[in-house]
Amino acid sequence: MKHLKRFGIAVIALYLIIICMLLAFQEKIIFQSDTLSQDHEFTSSVPFEEIYLKATDDAILHGLHYKQENPKGVLLYFHGNARTLEYWGKWAERLSKQYNYDVLIMDYRGYGKSLGKRSYDMMLADALLFYDYANTKFSEEEITIFGRSLGGAFATHTAAKRNAKLLLLESAFTSVYDIGKERFWFLPLKWLLSYPFQNIENVAAISMPTYLIHGTKDAVVPYDHGQKLYKKSGSGTKKFYTIQNGEHNNLINHPEYFQALDEILK
């Protein structure tokens, strides 16, 4: 009986340790961020401008604005949870050149040159800050909101709070909770998550044209997340693009991916 009691205490202690570790390290799990020095210089074959916007808590958010001479509009692009604009800027540059759009892309707090203490509410507000900047240059009918992976949460939040031409989601999850419960099913995640990013409730409230792209072999954000978002979408104009055998980070290697973008961004 004494051994059973000790075993029970050990299990409870281990469980509490796991909870404490999740609380301590969830930021590192969600945000795989790198920084850039403030004097870092970007290069591009497309003309661009560095943007610095101040948040209400005085945090400074950094972004890049790639420009075309006669753009079709602007893509407000929210990137994934890893790397900085040194990497994502190359993708923004390609989108701008290939589809003749201006592209506005930001680094989240703690990424690249962006500064400020992270919090769930302030990070969502940062996304709106960049939308409002785009809206000073372009009308609502010229703004396309494009979110990839983690960036989908900022994209759907922005689309739910603002008007735009369309919403484009790539490899987006239903919610961080749904991703987490597949791996940490034994933990009370709803009470532990400091960053409960979600798309599933947002898309239900979004009426603008909505397009989703997802790979069938995505091991990070399973394919069924995209399907659920599509079914839940409140838009009267929506389409789901399946990339057969597409993984989370290799969709650009599939011709079908660019066929989808050709159709959406025509």
ABEGO torsion letter per residue (X at the ends): XAAAAAAAAAAAAAAAAAAAAAAAAAAAAABBBBBBBAABBBBBABBBBBBBBBBAAGBBBBBBBBBBABBAEBBBBBBBABEBAAAAAAAAAAAAAAAGBBBBBBBBBGBEABBEBBBAAAAAAAAAAAAAAAAAABBAAABBBBBBEAAAAAAAAAAAABBBABBBBBGBBABAAAAAAAABAABBAAAABABBBBAAAAAAABABBBBBBBBAABAABBAAAAAAAAAABABABBBBBBBBGBBAAAAAABAAAAAAAAAAAX
